[in-house]
């Protein structure tokens, strides 16, 4: 999951430029990806070797969630082998667990809380002068057996006072790109810090004391230019949860990006549904916005109130459509399994995700709650922590043949409050193991079969979560898996069979067009990995009889009992009608790179393409179809009609000549 240079460490290194200190940034994750640091039970010993080869006086780590156990494991080994080395920790976990960490792990010397650029430099200067952390705001340290927490440091009032991050401390962006198999070199562009909201599960607003600050637009433009022209950045990840909170700021930023000619560089940002509209989205797209994340969290009003998230669910569908219409791909983030949730609350969230999937053109992300240190969720439920399943922010330490090291597990088990991100909170309505499977695999249903799955649950009055579990169990039994597992290919190959057998057992659906929807979604998936069509099509009209047309491999034709285009449009609008009149419709599915196109065609085009198999000559096809479609034309005129059809279909990439 790790793709980018560590900006936090780069910022700290940059803050020490021009001082007597010699600074090295060591990126151990990149070393793992490049293969220079091997996996296995000795990985932390090897990490300590890499660091100690620099002969450091001070080693600083940035910590958050998954990285906390390995940071402590490596620190312990460094201290054992070179006791005079001072170990300094920073980041979210350390900031909220400064005293607990120092009490539990005596090899840690100092924790820097919150913003580190000023505090870390002050600490380094103090060490250089023969002192320690005493009197340095924002630092917590050990004096003998006593742990001393100094006063908090005031937030940097003007972020522009910070120097531009100096990426000469780390390998080029292209190195990260190649190591991670990415199509482009990505750079983090820190836009601002902070969040004014009070969501129960989030440490962001607590870290920045519910205040927000942004870098100025001129500073951001200067940094974009620096990262692109001097370091080769080809794409930007805008780091700031509140990017669209201030409309004037966003508009100024976008206009300046366009004016400076930087809008050919794509970027990604985070937004709220209630802070954008079509004009702003249009401007953002023009400025280069390629993708954005909306934090939806829940479809349950009760849950939204519990987590203190004020969000109008009715904004979801129009915003997804409006965002996609501008050519921006939205990622929709949902969270299931909060302590107070009943199954009905989880089902409301899953139904909301399915309805967003019906709208289309978005990426669903479903997570279980992560218990972050310092949050109200942690303080309120800290006595209920349990370990059942790994959540999104507890993955990444599978260093022992795909498993977590035993030493890491023992460390995590020894201090639940320090390593709370590896723990779960029991959910009132759904077992944790079931929630874990839903979080892992339900996005596949949202992407592949949202219409079928949602209407199946509605027509048969089944809980969405229970129906999904039934599907997983059916597939698990069929494939004799020891553990439930689901892939896109599994879904494509077997879900249609599952639904067909389910309907045979439970009786016909209330909506008779549900079977057509199932075939529609299966057809759409079937062409997804088809080869690209030929776009160059020319024919010699002097010898029509000898031509052997062949339909393209990236198309599929289906005849439906109902007017599927109308039904699909109604579903996108949220209109789930009980019935439609029977109206046979022929649809052609065509995949061209990442774009699926669905066209309504007439029976003649369907039959003509069906006969274009690469063996039949055009004259033979014309003779075969003349009785059905050319009764008012002589055979020569109908042959010319077929030639015109062949030419038109060829130019649109639906067939070519053998």
N, C-alpha and C positions, 0 to 999 in steps of 0.2 A: 504493500500500500504506500510505500515511501518513494517519492519521485524527485524531490527538490533539494537544493542546497539548504543547510540549516540557517535560516535568516537570523534567528536569535543570536546564535554564536557569531555570525558574521558582524552583527551590530556591536557585540561586545568587543570583538577584535578591532573593529574600526574605531571604537571609542578609545582604544589604547594606542592608536597611531600617534607618533610624535612624542611618545614617552620612552623612558629607558627600557621598558619591558619588551622582551622578545616573545612574540605571540605565534603559536601554531594552532590551526583548527584541524582536528582529526575527525573525519567522517567515517565512522565504523560501519554504518549501514551501507554506504557506497562500497566500502571494501568487501562486504559480504556479497553484494550484487556483482562486483567485478571478479569475484572468485579469489581475491588475494587473502581473504580472511575466511577460513573454512568453517563449516558448521560442525556440530558435534559437542560432546560433553566438555571438551577442553576449550570451548570458544572464549570464555571469559579470561582464561589464562593467556590466550593469544591476544585478546584485546589489551590486557595489561602490558604485554610485551610491546605492542605497537606504541602505546603511550609512553612507556618508560624508555623506549629507544630515543625519545626526544629529550631525555634527562630533565624533566620539568621540576620546578620548585613548587608550582601550584597547578592543580588540575581542576578545571571547572566543568560541570555537566549541566545541561538544561533538561528538565524532567517534565514529563506529562504522561499520565495513565500508564500505558504499556511499558514505557521506557524505564519506569522507576526500579523494578527489580534488577535488570541488568546493570543499571548505573551503580547501584549499591554493591552488586556482586563484583564489578570491576574495581570500584573504589576500595573494597576490602582487600583485594589482591595487591593493589598498588601500595596501600599502607603497610601491608605485611612485608613487602619486598623493599620498600623505601620509606621507612617510618617518618622521615623528616618532611615528606611531601604533604602539603596542605590540600585537603579536599574541600571544594566549595560547590554547593548545589544551588540551582535556581529553577525558575519555571513554576507552573501552576501547582503541581503536587507539593513541591518543597515549600512554596510560599504559604500554603494553608496548613502544612504539617511540619513546620520548622522545629518546634520544641519536641514533638513526638519523634521525629526522625533523629534528632540529636540524642534523645534519651535511648532510643532503641539501637542505634548504630554508632558506637563510640569512635569509629574511624572517620566519621564526617566531622569537619572542623567548623565550617560556617555555612549558614543558609542565607541567601539573599532573597528578600521578599519583594514581590512586585517587579516594577521596572528596574532593570539591571544596569543600564548604561552608565549612570552616574555612580551608583553604589559600588559596582564592581571596580570601577577605576579608583574610587576612593579607597577601597580595600587593598587593591594592588599597591597603591602609593603608600599606604600605611605599612604593609609588609616590607616594602622596599626600604622604608625608614626605620625598620626594626620594631614596629608596633604590631597591633592586631586590630580586631574589629571594634574595639572599644570606642564608643562615641560616634560610630558611623550609622546614621539613620538608615533604616531598612535592612539592617543586618542582625542575625541571631547567631550567637556562638557559645562556645564552651569556655568557661574560666574555671579551671580546676574541675571540681565535680558539679559546679553550678552552671546551669544554662541561663544565659542572659539574652533577653529579647529587647533590642534597642527600639527607640521610638520609630514610628513609620516615617518614611520619606515622602515628602509632597510629590505629587505627580508633576512631570515635566510640563510647565504651563504652555509652552510653544514647541510642538514637535519639530518644527522647521529648524530648531536649534541643533538637532541631531545631524551629524554629517551623513552624506550619502553612503550607503553600505558599500564597502570595498570588497568586491568579489575576487580580488586577487588572492585572498586567503584560502579559497577553495578551488577545486578543479573547474574547468570551463563548463558552462551549461550543456554543451554538446556531449561532454563526458557522461553527465547524468542522463541525458536523452538516450544515448546509446546503451548505457548500462541497464536502463529500465525498458528498452524497446519502445520508446515513444516516437511519434512522428515529428514532434517539434521540440525545440529547446524552451522550457518553461521557466519563468522567473516569478517569484513572489513580489508583488508591488504592495507594500504596506500603505494603505490609504488612511487608516485611522486606528484608534484604540478606544474600547469601551462600549457600553450598552446601558441604556437607561431603564431597561425593563427588569422585572423581578421573577423570571421564570424559576420554578422551584428546583429544577434540575441543573441549571447552568451556572458555571463558575466565572463566566466572562464578566458579567456586570459586577460581581464581587471583587474580582481581581482589579478592576479599574474604578471601584467605588461608585458605581452607577453614574459615572460621568462619561462623556464622549468628547473626543478630540480628533481632529483630522489634520493631516498635513495640508498645506496650501496647494491650490491647483498648480501655480507655477513650479513649486517644488516637485510635485508629482510628474509633471510634464518633463522636467529636467531629469528626473530619475528614469523615466521611461526611455528617454533619448540615450542616457548613459548606458542603461542595461542593453538596449538594442544595438547601438552603434559600437560600443566599446567591449561588450561581453557576449554579443550574439544572441540575445534573447529574442525568440520568435513568437512568444505567447506569454500572457500575463495572468496570474491568479491574483485578483484584488483581495487583499486580506483586510476585511473590516465587515463585521456583521451588520452594520447600519449604513451601508453604502448609499442606499436610496432614501434614507430618512429625511435628508435635507434636499428638497427638489432643486433649489437654486444651485447648490453645490454640484449636484450631478449634471445639471444643464451646463454650468460653466466648464466643468471637466470635459464633457463630451465635445462642446464647441471648440475648446482649445486642442483637444486631440485631433479633431478634424482640421483645424486651421494649421496645425503643425505637420500635417500629412502623416500622422501616426496611426490613422484608422485602418490601415491595411494589416495591423497587428491585432490578432484576436485576443479577447480577454474574457474572463469569467468572474462573476461577482455573486454576492449573497443579497437577498432582498426579502421584503415582506409583501404579501399580496395587496395590502392596503396602501402601499407607498408608490405604486406605479400605475400608469394608465397608457393607452395606445400612443398618444403623442410622445410621452417620455420614452417608451419602449422603442419607438421608431427612431428617435434621436440616438438612443444607446446603441441600437443596431448599426446605425450609420457610423457611429464612432468606433465600431469594432466589437461590440459585445456579442459573443458567440453563444454563451451559455450562462445560466444563472440558477441559483438554488433558492427555492421557497421553503421555509420551515413551516409546514402545515401542522405537524405534530399529531393531532387527533381529530376524529370526526364526531367525537362525543362532547356535547356541551358540558356534561358533568366533569369529564376529564379536563377539558380546557379551563374550567373554573378551578379545578384542583391544582393544576400546574401554573395557574395565574397567567394564562396566555389569552390575551384579548384578540380574537380573530373571527371575522365573519366568514363562516364556511361557504356562504352563497357566492363569495367572490372567487372561489376556486375555479369553477368552470370557465367563466368569461376570461379570467386572467390567463389561464393555461392556453385558451384559444388565441387570445390577443398576443401573448408572448410568442407562441409558435407561428402565428401569422406574420410576425415581423422577422422570422427567420432565426429566432433565438430559441435554443433548446432548454426547456425548464427541467430541473431536477426537483422532485417533490419529496420532501423528507417527512416520514411518519414515525411515530413512536408508539409502541404497544406494550402493555404489561405494567402500568403504574400500580402501586400497591392497592389503591382503592378501586381499581377497575373490575367490573364484572364482565362476563363474556359478552354481554350486549354492547358494552362500551368498545371492546376490541372489535366486535363485528361492525360497529358503525365506522370505525376507522378503516377497516378492510373494504367495506362497501364504498367509502369515499375514494379510496385508492383505485378501486375497479372503475368507478365512474370517471375518474380522471384518465384512466387507461382507455376508456371508450372515446373520450375527447381526442386522445392520441397525441403523438409528438412530444412525449415527455419521458423522463427516466425516473422510476420509482425507487426510493430508498426506504426500507423498513427496518427499524432498529428496536431493540429492547432498551429500557432506561439504563444509563450508566451512572453509578453512584460516585459522583465527583466530590473530592474533599472540599469542605467549606460551604457546600450548598445546603439549603434547607432540607432537601431530600435526604442528604447524608445525616444531618443532625437530628432530624425527626425520626428516622428509621434505622439508626446505626445499630440498635440492638437486634434488628431482624435480618442482618446480613447472612446470606447463605451462598454456597457455591454449587450451582447445578449446571449452568451452560455458559459458554463464553459469548460475550456480547461483542459488538463491533470494535469497542475500544479496549478489548483485552486480548486481541490477536496480534501476532507478530513475533512471538518468542518461540516458535516451533523449531528449535535448533537441533533436536534429537530425533532424526528420522521422522520429521513431521509432527513430533510431539514436544510439549514443553519439558524443559529439563526438570528432573526431580528436585534439584537444589532450588530452582525458582519456585516450584510448587510449595516446598517446605517454607520458604521465606514468606510467600504470600499467605500461607496458612497461619504463620506465626503472628501476623499483625493485620487483622482484617480492616481496621480503620485506616491504616497507612496505605494499604493496597485495595481500597474499596472498589476501584474500577474493575477489579477481577471478580467481584461478588455480584449477586443478584438480590433483589427484594421480592419476597413472595407476592404473587398477584392473587387477589381475592377470587377471581372468576376463572382463571385458566392456569393449568400447571406450567411451570417454567420450561420443562422439556418441550411441550407443545408450542409455547411461544417462540422458543428458539428455532424450531423447524419452520414456523410461519415466517419469522424474520428472515431466515436464510432463503426460503424458496417461494414464498408467495409473490414476490416481484415478477417471477416468471409468468404467473397467471395474469397479472396486470398488463404485462407486455404482450402476451400471446393470445389469451382467450378472455379478455375482460367482459365482453358482451355476453358470451355463453355462460360464464361462471356466475356473473351477477344475476342474470335472469333465471338460471337454474336454481339458485338459492331462493329467489323470490317466488318462482312458480311452485316450488315444492316446499316452501316455508321452512327452509333449513338454515340453521346458523351458518354464516360464511366460514367461520373458523372450523366448525365441526365438519362441514362438507369438504373443506380442504384436507383435513386430517383423514377423512374417509378415502379421499383420492390417493393420498400418500400411502396409506395402509394397503390399499388395493394394489398399487404399483409395487410396493415392497414385497407383498406376498407373491405377486406374479413373477418378479425377478429374483425372489429368494435372497434378498439382501439381508445382511445381519443388522444393518442400520438404515433407517429411512434416508433416501437420497433422491435428488431430482436434478435433471439437466434439461436444457432447452430441447435436446433431441428426444429425451424420454417423453417430454410433454407433447411434442409434435407426433411421435409415433403412437402413443397410447392413450392420450386424453380423449380423443374422439371415440375410441372403443369403450373407455370407462363411462362416458356420458351415455352412449347408446345402450349399454347394459343397465345403467342406472335407470334410464327411462323405461326399459323393458320390465324392470322389477317394480318400479313405482307407478307406472301408468303414464299416459301421454301428458305432456306439459300443458299448462293453461294457455300458453301462447303457442299456437301451432307453428309459428314461424321460427321457433327456437332451433329446430333441426336445421333450417336453412342458415341461421347465424353460425351454427357450429361448422357447417361445411364452408361457409364464407371465410371464417377465421383460419380454418385449416388450409384453404386454398391460398390465402395471403401468406401464410408461413411457408408453404411448399415452394414458393418462387423466390424466397428471400436470399438463397445462396446460389441462384442460377447464374450462369455466365452472362456477361454483357452482350447485348445484341449487336449485330453488324449495323453500322449507320450509313455505310456507303452502298447504295443500291442503284444499279443501272441495268437496263435490259436492251437487248437487240430486238426491236419490234419486227424485224424482217422474217424471223422464223419462230412465230408464237408456238407452233405445234411441238417444237422440240424442247421447250423450256420445262425444267423440273423444279418447281418451287418447293421449299421446305420451311416449315414454321420454325420460329426461333425457340431455343431451349428455355428461354427465360419468361415464358408465358404459360398460363393455364386458363382453360375455359371451363365454366360451370353454368349449368342451367338450374335456376331456382324457381320455386313455386310462387314466390312473393316478390314484390318490388323492393329488393334489398337496398338500392340506393336511397329510397325514401325512408325505409326503416332505419338505416344507419344514420341518416341526417336527424331523424326524430330522437334517436338515442343520444346523439351528441348534444341535443338541446335539452335532454333530461326528460323527454316524453316517452314513457314506457306504455304504449297502448296495448290493450288486451288482444286485439285482433286487427288484421288487415284483409282486404279482399284478395282472393287468389288472382295473381297476375304473373304468369311465367315471364322470367327475365333471364337474359343471357349476359353474363359478365365475363370479362377478360382481365386476368391479373397479370401485370407485367412489372418485373423488378429491374430497375436500372440503377446500378450502384446502390446507394442507400435509400433510394426513393421507390416506394410502392405506388403504382398507378393502377386504378381499377376503372375499366371502361365498360360501358353498356354497349353491346353489339347486337345486330339483328341476326336471325337464324341463318341467313345466307352467308354472312361473314363467318359465323361459327362453323358451318358445314364446309365452306371453302377452305378455311384454315385446317380443319380436320383432315381433309384430303391432301393437304400439302405435306406429304411425308418424305419427299425427296426421290421417290420412285415413280410416282404418277406424273405423266406429262400434263401440261396445261390443257391440251386438247382433250385428254382423257377425263380430267376433272370437269371440264366444261360439259362434256357429253353426259357425265354422271349426274350433274346438277341441273341440266337443262329442263328435265321433266318437272322439277319442283319450282324452279325460279325463273325459267326463261320461256314459258309456254307462249308468251306473246311476241317472242323474237325468233328469227330464224337462227340456225346453229352458228353461222358465221358472226352475226351481230352479237350473239350471246358470248361467243369466244372472245370478242373484243371487249365486251363488258367485264368478263373474267380477267382479261389482261389489264384493264384499267384498275380493277380491284387489286390485282397482284402488285401493280406499280404503287398504288397508294399505301397498301399494307407494308410493302417493302421499304418505302421511304420513312415510315413511322417505326421501323425496326421490328415488325411483327413476323416477317419472313425474309428469307434470302434465297438465292439460287444455288442449287447443288453443283 
